[in-house]
Amino acid sequence: MDAPAKRAYVMGLLVACPYKSNPTTCALYDIRSKPLKERMAWVRQLTDKQIQDIIEIHEECFVRREYETELV
């Protein structure tokens, strides 16, 4: 995934968690409560490294939640 695609991916994560929740443990928890325009401005100022870090945190969380769902 190239840098613009990664940034767009994070923008999508700012709109909503794929699990239709907003867990307090999420790195994006606080920012999701802000107006959409503010969230988009926030993501535009992030470095490529910060974007990558957010994606990695999201992927780890996603895998963990999938695993937990399978155990139920």
N, CA, C and O atoms as a Tripos MOL2 file, in Angstrom:
@<TRIPOS>MOLECULE
protein
  288   287    72     0     0
PROTEIN
NO_CHARGES

@<TRIPOS>ATOM
      1 N           0.8580   -1.1650    0.0000 N.3       1 MET1
      2 CA          0.0000    0.0000    0.0000 C.3       1 MET1
      3 C           0.9080    1.2320    0.0000 C.2       1 MET1
      4 O           1.8400    1.3230    0.7980 O.2       1 MET1
      5 N           0.6310    2.1690   -0.8920 N.am      2 ASP2
      6 CA          1.4570    3.3790   -0.9520 C.3       2 ASP2
      7 C           1.0010    4.3870    0.1090 C.2       2 ASP2
      8 O          -0.0370    4.2010    0.7450 O.2       2 ASP2
      9 N           1.7820    5.4510    0.2910 N.am      3 ALA3
     10 CA          1.5250    6.4420    1.3510 C.3       3 ALA3
     11 C           0.1320    7.0770    1.2510 C.2       3 ALA3
     12 O          -0.5530    7.1640    2.2700 O.2       3 ALA3
     13 N          -0.3190    7.5250    0.0630 N.am      4 PRO4
     14 CA         -1.6660    8.1050   -0.0030 C.3       4 PRO4
     15 C          -2.7590    7.0930    0.3710 C.2       4 PRO4
     16 O          -3.7480    7.4560    1.0080 O.2       4 PRO4
     17 N          -2.5850    5.8500   -0.0170 N.am      5 ALA5
     18 CA         -3.5660    4.8150    0.3190 C.3       5 ALA5
     19 C          -3.5820    4.5500    1.8210 C.2       5 ALA5
     20 O          -4.6460    4.3400    2.4030 O.2       5 ALA5
     21 N          -2.4170    4.5570    2.4450 N.am      6 LYS6
     22 CA         -2.3430    4.3710    3.8970 C.3       6 LYS6
     23 C          -3.0550    5.5060    4.6200 C.2       6 LYS6
     24 O          -3.7890    5.2760    5.5810 O.2       6 LYS6
     25 N          -2.8360    6.7220    4.1570 N.am      7 ARG7
     26 CA         -3.4730    7.8880    4.7770 C.3       7 ARG7
     27 C          -4.9990    7.7920    4.6240 C.2       7 ARG7
     28 O          -5.7390    8.0900    5.5620 O.2       7 ARG7
     29 N          -5.4570    7.3800    3.4550 N.am      8 ALA8
     30 CA         -6.8950    7.2120    3.2140 C.3       8 ALA8
     31 C          -7.4600    6.1110    4.1200 C.2       8 ALA8
     32 O          -8.5750    6.2340    4.6270 O.2       8 ALA8
     33 N          -6.7040    5.0590    4.3190 N.am      9 TYR9
     34 CA         -7.1130    3.9630    5.1970 C.3       9 TYR9
     35 C          -7.3070    4.4730    6.6220 C.2       9 TYR9
     36 O          -8.3040    4.1580    7.2710 O.2       9 TYR9
     37 N          -6.3520    5.2610    7.1010 N.am     10 VAL10
     38 CA         -6.4560    5.8180    8.4490 C.3      10 VAL10
     39 C          -7.6390    6.7760    8.5320 C.2      10 VAL10
     40 O          -8.3180    6.8290    9.5580 O.2      10 VAL10
     41 N          -7.8960    7.5330    7.4690 N.am     11 MET11
     42 CA         -9.0690    8.4150    7.4630 C.3      11 MET11
     43 C         -10.3390    7.5950    7.6720 C.2      11 MET11
     44 O         -11.2400    8.0100    8.4000 O.2      11 MET11
     45 N         -10.4050    6.4540    7.0430 N.am     12 GLY12
     46 CA        -11.5540    5.5710    7.2380 C.3      12 GLY12
     47 C         -11.6610    5.0850    8.6720 C.2      12 GLY12
     48 O         -12.7590    4.9950    9.2200 O.2      12 GLY12
     49 N         -10.5260    4.7700    9.2810 N.am     13 LEU13
     50 CA        -10.5280    4.3300   10.6740 C.3      13 LEU13
     51 C         -10.9690    5.4540   11.6090 C.2      13 LEU13
     52 O         -11.5070    5.2010   12.6860 O.2      13 LEU13
     53 N         -10.7370    6.6970   11.1880 N.am     14 LEU14
     54 CA        -11.1650    7.8400   12.0050 C.3      14 LEU14
     55 C         -12.6780    8.0190   11.9750 C.2      14 LEU14
     56 O         -13.2620    8.5860   12.8980 O.2      14 LEU14
     57 N         -13.2980    7.5410   10.9250 N.am     15 VAL15
     58 CA        -14.7560    7.6380   10.8220 C.3      15 VAL15
     59 C         -15.3920    6.6320   11.7770 C.2      15 VAL15
     60 O         -16.3180    6.9720   12.5130 O.2      15 VAL15
     61 N         -14.8990    5.4030   11.7650 N.am     16 ALA16
     62 CA        -15.4710    4.3880   12.6460 C.3      16 ALA16
     63 C         -14.5430    3.1840   12.7670 C.2      16 ALA16
     64 O         -13.7680    2.8740   11.8620 O.2      16 ALA16
     65 N         -14.6470    2.5310   13.8880 N.am     17 CYS17
     66 CA        -13.9500    1.2690   14.1030 C.3      17 CYS17
     67 C         -14.6450    0.2010   13.2630 C.2      17 CYS17
     68 O         -15.8750    0.1890   13.1950 O.2      17 CYS17
     69 N         -13.8990   -0.6930   12.6250 N.am     18 PRO18
     70 CA        -14.5270   -1.7580   11.8430 C.3      18 PRO18
     71 C         -15.4500   -2.6540   12.6820 C.2      18 PRO18
     72 O         -16.3280   -3.3220   12.1360 O.2      18 PRO18
     73 N         -15.2550   -2.6680   13.9760 N.am     19 TYR19
     74 CA        -16.1100   -3.4540   14.8570 C.3      19 TYR19
     75 C         -17.3260   -2.6640   15.3350 C.2      19 TYR19
     76 O         -18.0480   -3.1050   16.2300 O.2      19 TYR19
     77 N         -17.5460   -1.5080   14.7410 N.am     20 LYS20
     78 CA        -18.6880   -0.6610   15.0750 C.3      20 LYS20
     79 C         -18.7040   -0.2630   16.5480 C.2      20 LYS20
     80 O         -19.7620   -0.0960   17.1550 O.2      20 LYS20
     81 N         -17.5220   -0.1180   17.0960 N.am     21 SER21
     82 CA        -17.3920    0.3320   18.4740 C.3      21 SER21
     83 C         -16.2520    1.3450   18.5130 C.2      21 SER21
     84 O         -15.6080    1.6080   17.4980 O.2      21 SER21
     85 N         -16.0170    1.8960   19.6640 N.am     22 ASN22
     86 CA        -14.9000    2.8130   19.8290 C.3      22 ASN22
     87 C         -14.2960    2.5180   21.2000 C.2      22 ASN22
     88 O         -14.4950    3.2740   22.1500 O.2      22 ASN22
     89 N         -13.5530    1.4080   21.2950 N.am     23 PRO23
     90 CA        -13.0120    1.0220   22.5940 C.3      23 PRO23
     91 C         -12.0650    2.0790   23.1560 C.2      23 PRO23
     92 O         -11.3010    2.7000   22.4170 O.2      23 PRO23
     93 N         -12.1260    2.2700   24.4510 N.am     24 THR24
     94 CA        -11.2820    3.2810   25.0970 C.3      24 THR24
     95 C          -9.8010    2.9620   24.9490 C.2      24 THR24
     96 O          -8.9620    3.8490   25.1040 O.2      24 THR24
     97 N          -9.4690    1.7210   24.6550 N.am     25 THR25
     98 CA         -8.0750    1.3260   24.4770 C.3      25 THR25
     99 C          -7.5430    1.6510   23.0800 C.2      25 THR25
    100 O          -6.3480    1.5090   22.8180 O.2      25 THR25
    101 N          -8.4270    2.0830   22.1930 N.am     26 CYS26
    102 CA         -8.0250    2.3830   20.8160 C.3      26 CYS26
    103 C          -7.1900    3.6620   20.7600 C.2      26 CYS26
    104 O          -7.4870    4.6360   21.4510 O.2      26 CYS26
    105 N          -6.1600    3.6510   19.9440 N.am     27 ALA27
    106 CA         -5.3080    4.8300   19.7600 C.3      27 ALA27
    107 C          -6.0900    5.9920   19.1490 C.2      27 ALA27
    108 O          -5.6730    7.1450   19.2620 O.2      27 ALA27
    109 N          -7.2050    5.7010   18.5130 N.am     28 LEU28
    110 CA         -8.0110    6.7340   17.8660 C.3      28 LEU28
    111 C          -9.2490    7.1150   18.6750 C.2      28 LEU28
    112 O         -10.0870    7.8820   18.2010 O.2      28 LEU28
    113 N          -9.3650    6.5920   19.8740 N.am     29 TYR29
    114 CA        -10.5560    6.8170   20.7000 C.3      29 TYR29
    115 C         -10.9040    8.2980   20.8420 C.2      29 TYR29
    116 O         -12.0240    8.6970   20.5240 O.2      29 TYR29
    117 N          -9.9820    9.1050   21.3050 N.am     30 ASP30
    118 CA        -10.2570   10.5260   21.5550 C.3      30 ASP30
    119 C         -10.5630   11.2980   20.2810 C.2      30 ASP30
    120 O         -11.4890   12.1080   20.2440 O.2      30 ASP30
    121 N          -9.7920   11.0460   19.2510 N.am     31 ILE31
    122 CA         -9.9570   11.8090   18.0090 C.3      31 ILE31
    123 C         -11.3000   11.4990   17.3410 C.2      31 ILE31
    124 O         -11.8470   12.3600   16.6520 O.2      31 ILE31
    125 N         -11.8370   10.3090   17.5250 N.am     32 ARG32
    126 CA        -13.1240    9.9520   16.9030 C.3      32 ARG32
    127 C         -14.2880   10.7850   17.4330 C.2      32 ARG32
    128 O         -15.3300   10.8710   16.7830 O.2      32 ARG32
    129 N         -14.1250   11.3920   18.5960 N.am     33 SER33
    130 CA        -15.2100   12.2030   19.1640 C.3      33 SER33
    131 C         -15.2290   13.6220   18.5950 C.2      33 SER33
    132 O         -16.1680   14.3800   18.8400 O.2      33 SER33
    133 N         -14.2090   13.9750   17.8480 N.am     34 LYS34
    134 CA        -14.1140   15.3170   17.2700 C.3      34 LYS34
    135 C         -14.9200   15.3960   15.9730 C.2      34 LYS34
    136 O         -15.2230   14.3680   15.3670 O.2      34 LYS34
    137 N         -15.2670   16.6080   15.5490 N.am     35 PRO35
    138 CA        -15.9720   16.7590   14.2650 C.3      35 PRO35
    139 C         -15.1380   16.1790   13.1170 C.2      35 PRO35
    140 O         -13.9080   16.2000   13.1570 O.2      35 PRO35
    141 N         -15.8180   15.6680   12.1080 N.am     36 LEU36
    142 CA        -15.1450   15.0180   10.9810 C.3      36 LEU36
    143 C         -14.0900   15.9180   10.3440 C.2      36 LEU36
    144 O         -12.9930   15.4550   10.0310 O.2      36 LEU36
    145 N         -14.4000   17.1680   10.1530 N.am     37 LYS37
    146 CA        -13.4520   18.1000    9.5310 C.3      37 LYS37
    147 C         -12.1580   18.1850   10.3500 C.2      37 LYS37
    148 O         -11.0650   18.2390    9.7870 O.2      37 LYS37
    149 N         -12.2890   18.1950   11.6500 N.am     38 GLU38
    150 CA        -11.1200   18.2510   12.5370 C.3      38 GLU38
    151 C         -10.3100   16.9550   12.4610 C.2      38 GLU38
    152 O          -9.0800   16.9840   12.4880 O.2      38 GLU38
    153 N         -11.0070   15.8190   12.3650 N.am     39 ARG39
    154 CA        -10.3130   14.5320   12.2450 C.3      39 ARG39
    155 C          -9.5100   14.4560   10.9500 C.2      39 ARG39
    156 O          -8.3800   13.9680   10.9420 O.2      39 ARG39
    157 N         -10.0920   14.9350    9.8670 N.am     40 MET40
    158 CA         -9.3960   14.8920    8.5770 C.3      40 MET40
    159 C          -8.1770   15.8300    8.5790 C.2      40 MET40
    160 O          -7.1330   15.4980    8.0170 O.2      40 MET40
    161 N          -8.3160   16.9780    9.2040 N.am     41 ALA41
    162 CA         -7.1720   17.8980    9.3160 C.3      41 ALA41
    163 C          -6.0670   17.2620   10.1530 C.2      41 ALA41
    164 O          -4.8840   17.4080    9.8460 O.2      41 ALA41
    165 N          -6.4580   16.5600   11.2070 N.am     42 TRP42
    166 CA         -5.4870   15.9060   12.0840 C.3      42 TRP42
    167 C          -4.6900   14.8580   11.3180 C.2      42 TRP42
    168 O          -3.4640   14.8100   11.4230 O.2      42 TRP42
    169 N          -5.3780   14.0220   10.5500 N.am     43 VAL43
    170 CA         -4.6790   12.9490    9.8420 C.3      43 VAL43
    171 C          -3.7640   13.5120    8.7460 C.2      43 VAL43
    172 O          -2.7300   12.9180    8.4400 O.2      43 VAL43
    173 N          -4.1270   14.6240    8.1700 N.am     44 ARG44
    174 CA         -3.2830   15.2270    7.1200 C.3      44 ARG44
    175 C          -1.9370   15.7030    7.6590 C.2      44 ARG44
    176 O          -0.9620   15.7570    6.9100 O.2      44 ARG44
    177 N          -1.8680   16.0460    8.9380 N.am     45 GLN45
    178 CA         -0.6170   16.5530    9.4870 C.3      45 GLN45
    179 C           0.2910   15.4540   10.0420 C.2      45 GLN45
    180 O           1.4150   15.7340   10.4610 O.2      45 GLN45
    181 N          -0.1830   14.2180   10.0480 N.am     46 LEU46
    182 CA          0.6330   13.1120   10.5410 C.3      46 LEU46
    183 C           1.7540   12.7720    9.5700 C.2      46 LEU46
    184 O           1.6100   12.9220    8.3570 O.2      46 LEU46
    185 N           2.8620   12.3160   10.1160 N.am     47 THR47
    186 CA          3.9670   11.8590    9.2720 C.3      47 THR47
    187 C           3.6370   10.4600    8.7390 C.2      47 THR47
    188 O           2.7390    9.7880    9.2460 O.2      47 THR47
    189 N           4.3670   10.0410    7.7230 N.am     48 ASP48
    190 CA          4.1800    8.6860    7.1890 C.3      48 ASP48
    191 C           4.4370    7.6450    8.2720 C.2      48 ASP48
    192 O           3.7590    6.6180    8.3110 O.2      48 ASP48
    193 N           5.3930    7.8920    9.1410 N.am     49 LYS49
    194 CA          5.7130    6.9710   10.2400 C.3      49 LYS49
    195 C           4.5410    6.8760   11.2070 C.2      49 LYS49
    196 O           4.1920    5.7810   11.6490 O.2      49 LYS49
    197 N           3.9350    8.0030   11.5390 N.am     50 GLN50
    198 CA          2.7860    7.9900   12.4360 C.3      50 GLN50
    199 C           1.6080    7.2370   11.8150 C.2      50 GLN50
    200 O           0.9050    6.4900   12.4950 O.2      50 GLN50
    201 N           1.4090    7.4450   10.5260 N.am     51 ILE51
    202 CA          0.3460    6.7220    9.8060 C.3      51 ILE51
    203 C           0.6060    5.2240    9.8760 C.2      51 ILE51
    204 O          -0.3030    4.4460   10.1660 O.2      51 ILE51
    205 N           1.8350    4.8200    9.6150 N.am     52 GLN52
    206 CA          2.1930    3.4020    9.6530 C.3      52 GLN52
    207 C           1.9930    2.8340   11.0560 C.2      52 GLN52
    208 O           1.5040    1.7140   11.2080 O.2      52 GLN52
    209 N           2.3690    3.5960   12.0760 N.am     53 ASP53
    210 CA          2.1890    3.1370   13.4570 C.3      53 ASP53
    211 C           0.7190    2.9040   13.7760 C.2      53 ASP53
    212 O           0.3720    1.9070   14.4110 O.2      53 ASP53
    213 N          -0.1460    3.8120   13.3430 N.am     54 ILE54
    214 CA         -1.5910    3.6740   13.5780 C.3      54 ILE54
    215 C          -2.1170    2.4210   12.8850 C.2      54 ILE54
    216 O          -2.9070    1.6730   13.4600 O.2      54 ILE54
    217 N          -1.6800    2.1970   11.6560 N.am     55 ILE55
    218 CA         -2.1120    1.0040   10.9160 C.3      55 ILE55
    219 C          -1.6720   -0.2650   11.6350 C.2      55 ILE55
    220 O          -2.4500   -1.2120   11.7500 O.2      55 ILE55
    221 N          -0.4490   -0.2920   12.1140 N.am     56 GLU56
    222 CA          0.0480   -1.4790   12.8150 C.3      56 GLU56
    223 C          -0.7330   -1.7300   14.1030 C.2      56 GLU56
    224 O          -1.0660   -2.8730   14.4170 O.2      56 GLU56
    225 N          -1.0240   -0.6710   14.8450 N.am     57 ILE57
    226 CA         -1.8160   -0.8120   16.0660 C.3      57 ILE57
    227 C          -3.2020   -1.3480   15.7190 C.2      57 ILE57
    228 O          -3.7140   -2.2440   16.3900 O.2      57 ILE57
    229 N          -3.8030   -0.7960   14.6700 N.am     58 HIS58
    230 CA         -5.1300   -1.2490   14.2420 C.3      58 HIS58
    231 C          -5.1090   -2.7290   13.8490 C.2      58 HIS58
    232 O          -5.9850   -3.4930   14.2560 O.2      58 HIS58
    233 N          -4.1210   -3.1260   13.0680 N.am     59 GLU59
    234 CA         -4.0630   -4.5150   12.6080 C.3      59 GLU59
    235 C          -3.9050   -5.4770   13.7720 C.2      59 GLU59
    236 O          -4.5270   -6.5390   13.7880 O.2      59 GLU59
    237 N          -3.0720   -5.1120   14.7580 N.am     60 GLU60
    238 CA         -2.9040   -5.9660   15.9370 C.3      60 GLU60
    239 C          -4.2160   -6.0830   16.7050 C.2      60 GLU60
    240 O          -4.5890   -7.1710   17.1430 O.2      60 GLU60
    241 N          -4.9060   -4.9710   16.8650 N.am     61 CYS61
    242 CA         -6.1910   -4.9680   17.5620 C.3      61 CYS61
    243 C          -7.2180   -5.8080   16.8010 C.2      61 CYS61
    244 O          -7.9540   -6.5930   17.3980 O.2      61 CYS61
    245 N          -7.2590   -5.6370   15.5050 N.am     62 PHE62
    246 CA         -8.2120   -6.3660   14.6700 C.3      62 PHE62
    247 C          -8.0100   -7.8730   14.8090 C.2      62 PHE62
    248 O          -8.9700   -8.6220   14.9890 O.2      62 PHE62
    249 N          -6.7710   -8.3040   14.7240 N.am     63 VAL63
    250 CA         -6.4600   -9.7300   14.8510 C.3      63 VAL63
    251 C          -6.8450  -10.2270   16.2440 C.2      63 VAL63
    252 O          -7.4250  -11.3040   16.3800 O.2      63 VAL63
    253 N          -6.5250   -9.4480   17.2760 N.am     64 ARG64
    254 CA         -6.8650   -9.8350   18.6400 C.3      64 ARG64
    255 C          -8.3820   -9.9640   18.8060 C.2      64 ARG64
    256 O          -8.8590  -10.9210   19.4160 O.2      64 ARG64
    257 N          -9.1210   -9.0250   18.2770 N.am     65 ARG65
    258 CA        -10.5820   -9.0650   18.4150 C.3      65 ARG65
    259 C         -11.1860  -10.2140   17.6130 C.2      65 ARG65
    260 O         -12.1570  -10.8280   18.0540 O.2      65 ARG65
    261 N         -10.6330  -10.5070   16.4580 N.am     66 GLU66
    262 CA        -11.0850  -11.6530   15.6730 C.3      66 GLU66
    263 C         -10.8590  -12.9360   16.4580 C.2      66 GLU66
    264 O         -11.7270  -13.8060   16.5100 O.2      66 GLU66
    265 N          -9.6910  -13.0430   17.0660 N.am     67 TYR67
    266 CA         -9.3560  -14.2250   17.8640 C.3      67 TYR67
    267 C         -10.3220  -14.3470   19.0370 C.2      67 TYR67
    268 O         -10.8400  -15.4310   19.3050 O.2      67 TYR67
    269 N         -10.5650  -13.2410   19.7370 N.am     68 GLU68
    270 CA        -11.4680  -13.2580   20.8850 C.3      68 GLU68
    271 C         -12.8810  -13.6480   20.4670 C.2      68 GLU68
    272 O         -13.5770  -14.3550   21.1960 O.2      68 GLU68
    273 N         -13.3040  -13.1850   19.2890 N.am     69 THR69
    274 CA        -14.6340  -13.5060   18.7750 C.3      69 THR69
    275 C         -14.7580  -15.0060   18.5070 C.2      69 THR69
    276 O         -15.8040  -15.6050   18.7560 O.2      69 THR69
    277 N         -13.6890  -15.6020   18.0020 N.am     70 GLU70
    278 CA        -13.7020  -17.0400   17.7120 C.3      70 GLU70
    279 C         -13.7880  -17.8670   18.9880 C.2      70 GLU70
    280 O         -14.2900  -18.9910   18.9650 O.2      70 GLU70
    281 N         -13.3080  -17.3280   20.0870 N.am     71 LEU71
    282 CA        -13.3130  -18.0740   21.3570 C.3      71 LEU71
    283 C         -14.6810  -18.0670   22.0150 C.2      71 LEU71
    284 O         -14.9620  -18.8910   22.8860 O.2      71 LEU71
    285 N         -15.5170  -17.1550   21.6060 N.am     72 VAL72
    286 CA        -16.8470  -17.0380   22.2290 C.3      72 VAL72
    287 C         -17.8000  -18.0470   21.6770 C.2      72 VAL72
    288 O         -18.9600  -18.0900   22.0870 O.2      72 VAL72
@<TRIPOS>BOND
     1     1     2 1
     2     2     3 1
     3     3     4 2
     4     3     5 am
     5     5     6 1
     6     6     7 1
     7     7     8 2
     8     7     9 am
     9     9    10 1
    10    10    11 1
    11    11    12 2
    12    11    13 am
    13    13    14 1
    14    14    15 1
    15    15    16 2
    16    15    17 am
    17    17    18 1
    18    18    19 1
    19    19    20 2
    20    19    21 am
    21    21    22 1
    22    22    23 1
    23    23    24 2
    24    23    25 am
    25    25    26 1
    26    26    27 1
    27    27    28 2
    28    27    29 am
    29    29    30 1
    30    30    31 1
    31    31    32 2
    32    31    33 am
    33    33    34 1
    34    34    35 1
    35    35    36 2
    36    35    37 am
    37    37    38 1
    38    38    39 1
    39    39    40 2
    40    39    41 am
    41    41    42 1
    42    42    43 1
    43    43    44 2
    44    43    45 am
    45    45    46 1
    46    46    47 1
    47    47    48 2
    48    47    49 am
    49    49    50 1
    50    50    51 1
    51    51    52 2
    52    51    53 am
    53    53    54 1
    54    54    55 1
    55    55    56 2
    56    55    57 am
    57    57    58 1
    58    58    59 1
    59    59    60 2
    60    59    61 am
    61    61    62 1
    62    62    63 1
    63    63    64 2
    64    63    65 am
    65    65    66 1
    66    66    67 1
    67    67    68 2
    68    67    69 am
    69    69    70 1
    70    70    71 1
    71    71    72 2
    72    71    73 am
    73    73    74 1
    74    74    75 1
    75    75    76 2
    76    75    77 am
    77    77    78 1
    78    78    79 1
    79    79    80 2
    80    79    81 am
    81    81    82 1
    82    82    83 1
    83    83    84 2
    84    83    85 am
    85    85    86 1
    86    86    87 1
    87    87    88 2
    88    87    89 am
    89    89    90 1
    90    90    91 1
    91    91    92 2
    92    91    93 am
    93    93    94 1
    94    94    95 1
    95    95    96 2
    96    95    97 am
    97    97    98 1
    98    98    99 1
    99    99   100 2
   100    99   101 am
   101   101   102 1
   102   102   103 1
   103   103   104 2
   104   103   105 am
   105   105   106 1
   106   106   107 1
   107   107   108 2
   108   107   109 am
   109   109   110 1
   110   110   111 1
   111   111   112 2
   112   111   113 am
   113   113   114 1
   114   114   115 1
   115   115   116 2
   116   115   117 am
   117   117   118 1
   118   118   119 1
   119   119   120 2
   120   119   121 am
   121   121   122 1
   122   122   123 1
   123   123   124 2
   124   123   125 am
   125   125   126 1
   126   126   127 1
   127   127   128 2
   128   127   129 am
   129   129   130 1
   130   130   131 1
   131   131   132 2
   132   131   133 am
   133   133   134 1
   134   134   135 1
   135   135   136 2
   136   135   137 am
   137   137   138 1
   138   138   139 1
   139   139   140 2
   140   139   141 am
   141   141   142 1
   142   142   143 1
   143   143   144 2
   144   143   145 am
   145   145   146 1
   146   146   147 1
   147   147   148 2
   148   147   149 am
   149   149   150 1
   150   150   151 1
   151   151   152 2
   152   151   153 am
   153   153   154 1
   154   154   155 1
   155   155   156 2
   156   155   157 am
   157   157   158 1
   158   158   159 1
   159   159   160 2
   160   159   161 am
   161   161   162 1
   162   162   163 1
   163   163   164 2
   164   163   165 am
   165   165   166 1
   166   166   167 1
   167   167   168 2
   168   167   169 am
   169   169   170 1
   170   170   171 1
   171   171   172 2
   172   171   173 am
   173   173   174 1
   174   174   175 1
   175   175   176 2
   176   175   177 am
   177   177   178 1
   178   178   179 1
   179   179   180 2
   180   179   181 am
   181   181   182 1
   182   182   183 1
   183   183   184 2
   184   183   185 am
   185   185   186 1
   186   186   187 1
   187   187   188 2
   188   187   189 am
   189   189   190 1
   190   190   191 1
   191   191   192 2
   192   191   193 am
   193   193   194 1
   194   194   195 1
   195   195   196 2
   196   195   197 am
   197   197   198 1
   198   198   199 1
   199   199   200 2
   200   199   201 am
   201   201   202 1
   202   202   203 1
   203   203   204 2
   204   203   205 am
   205   205   206 1
   206   206   207 1
   207   207   208 2
   208   207   209 am
   209   209   210 1
   210   210   211 1
   211   211   212 2
   212   211   213 am
   213   213   214 1
   214   214   215 1
   215   215   216 2
   216   215   217 am
   217   217   218 1
   218   218   219 1
   219   219   220 2
   220   219   221 am
   221   221   222 1
   222   222   223 1
   223   223   224 2
   224   223   225 am
   225   225   226 1
   226   226   227 1
   227   227   228 2
   228   227   229 am
   229   229   230 1
   230   230   231 1
   231   231   232 2
   232   231   233 am
   233   233   234 1
   234   234   235 1
   235   235   236 2
   236   235   237 am
   237   237   238 1
   238   238   239 1
   239   239   240 2
   240   239   241 am
   241   241   242 1
   242   242   243 1
   243   243   244 2
   244   243   245 am
   245   245   246 1
   246   246   247 1
   247   247   248 2
   248   247   249 am
   249   249   250 1
   250   250   251 1
   251   251   252 2
   252   251   253 am
   253   253   254 1
   254   254   255 1
   255   255   256 2
   256   255   257 am
   257   257   258 1
   258   258   259 1
   259   259   260 2
   260   259   261 am
   261   261   262 1
   262   262   263 1
   263   263   264 2
   264   263   265 am
   265   265   266 1
   266   266   267 1
   267   267   268 2
   268   267   269 am
   269   269   270 1
   270   270   271 1
   271   271   272 2
   272   271   273 am
   273   273   274 1
   274   274   275 1
   275   275   276 2
   276   275   277 am
   277   277   278 1
   278   278   279 1
   279   279   280 2
   280   279   281 am
   281   281   282 1
   282   282   283 1
   283   283   284 2
   284   283   285 am
   285   285   286 1
   286   286   287 1
   287   287   288 2
@<TRIPOS>SUBSTRUCTURE
     1 MET1         2 RESIDUE 1 A MET
     2 ASP2         6 RESIDUE 1 A ASP
     3 ALA3        10 RESIDUE 1 A ALA
     4 PRO4        14 RESIDUE 1 A PRO
     5 ALA5        18 RESIDUE 1 A ALA
     6 LYS6        22 RESIDUE 1 A LYS
     7 ARG7        26 RESIDUE 1 A ARG
     8 ALA8        30 RESIDUE 1 A ALA
     9 TYR9        34 RESIDUE 1 A TYR
    10 VAL10       38 RESIDUE 1 A VAL
    11 MET11       42 RESIDUE 1 A MET
    12 GLY12       46 RESIDUE 1 A GLY
    13 LEU13       50 RESIDUE 1 A LEU
    14 LEU14       54 RESIDUE 1 A LEU
    15 VAL15       58 RESIDUE 1 A VAL
    16 ALA16       62 RESIDUE 1 A ALA
    17 CYS17       66 RESIDUE 1 A CYS
    18 PRO18       70 RESIDUE 1 A PRO
    19 TYR19       74 RESIDUE 1 A TYR
    20 LYS20       78 RESIDUE 1 A LYS
    21 SER21       82 RESIDUE 1 A SER
    22 ASN22       86 RESIDUE 1 A ASN
    23 PRO23       90 RESIDUE 1 A PRO
    24 THR24       94 RESIDUE 1 A THR
    25 THR25       98 RESIDUE 1 A THR
    26 CYS26      102 RESIDUE 1 A CYS
    27 ALA27      106 RESIDUE 1 A ALA
    28 LEU28      110 RESIDUE 1 A LEU
    29 TYR29      114 RESIDUE 1 A TYR
    30 ASP30      118 RESIDUE 1 A ASP
    31 ILE31      122 RESIDUE 1 A ILE
    32 ARG32      126 RESIDUE 1 A ARG
    33 SER33      130 RESIDUE 1 A SER
    34 LYS34      134 RESIDUE 1 A LYS
    35 PRO35      138 RESIDUE 1 A PRO
    36 LEU36      142 RESIDUE 1 A LEU
    37 LYS37      146 RESIDUE 1 A LYS
    38 GLU38      150 RESIDUE 1 A GLU
    39 ARG39      154 RESIDUE 1 A ARG
    40 MET40      158 RESIDUE 1 A MET
    41 ALA41      162 RESIDUE 1 A ALA
    42 TRP42      166 RESIDUE 1 A TRP
    43 VAL43      170 RESIDUE 1 A VAL
    44 ARG44      174 RESIDUE 1 A ARG
    45 GLN45      178 RESIDUE 1 A GLN
    46 LEU46      182 RESIDUE 1 A LEU
    47 THR47      186 RESIDUE 1 A THR
    48 ASP48      190 RESIDUE 1 A ASP
    49 LYS49      194 RESIDUE 1 A LYS
    50 GLN50      198 RESIDUE 1 A GLN
    51 ILE51      202 RESIDUE 1 A ILE
    52 GLN52      206 RESIDUE 1 A GLN
    53 ASP53      210 RESIDUE 1 A ASP
    54 ILE54      214 RESIDUE 1 A ILE
    55 ILE55      218 RESIDUE 1 A ILE
    56 GLU56      222 RESIDUE 1 A GLU
    57 ILE57      226 RESIDUE 1 A ILE
    58 HIS58      230 RESIDUE 1 A HIS
    59 GLU59      234 RESIDUE 1 A GLU
    60 GLU60      238 RESIDUE 1 A GLU
    61 CYS61      242 RESIDUE 1 A CYS
    62 PHE62      246 RESIDUE 1 A PHE
    63 VAL63      250 RESIDUE 1 A VAL
    64 ARG64      254 RESIDUE 1 A ARG
    65 ARG65      258 RESIDUE 1 A ARG
    66 GLU66      262 RESIDUE 1 A GLU
    67 TYR67      266 RESIDUE 1 A TYR
    68 GLU68      270 RESIDUE 1 A GLU
    69 THR69      274 RESIDUE 1 A THR
    70 GLU70      278 RESIDUE 1 A GLU
    71 LEU71      282 RESIDUE 1 A LEU
    72 VAL72      286 RESIDUE 1 A VAL
